[in-house]
């Protein structure tokens, strides 16, 4: 009686966010992949002091390799952002003198 046909009145079963099923799993896979790639820094321990810059050496090729899988690329980007923020926070503590070596 509302003037709408049955087809117009139907509600979608699930919200269509445009993301493929398993997208969240791929994001977590990307974060885990970056964590494993960070283990490469144990080969060159001096790189830990420049981790924000050193991670670009393996982050950019990883993004190029997985460019078709947006979830993994998003996970890699999230992991890289977390790494940069943690590095900046620790550097700030060292510079401020609140965390002496």
C-alpha positions, 0 to 999 in steps of 0.5 A: 500500500506504500506505492512501492512494488515488491522489488523496490521494497526488498532490503538487501540481505547483507550490506554491500561494502564492495569488499571481497569476502575474506578481506579482513583476513587478508589485511591481517595476513599483510600485517603478519607478513610485514612483521616477518619481513621485519625479522630480516633486520636481524641480518643487519642489526644496525638497520634497527636504528633506521627502521623507518627508512630500512623498511622501505627496502622490503616494503616497496617490493612487497607492495609491488608483488601484492598490488592485485590483493588490496587487503594484503597491501592495506595490511602492509601499509597499516604495519608500516604506519605502526612501525613508523609511529613506534619508532618516532615515539621511542626516538622521542623518549630517547631525545627527551631524556626520559628513557636513558640508555 
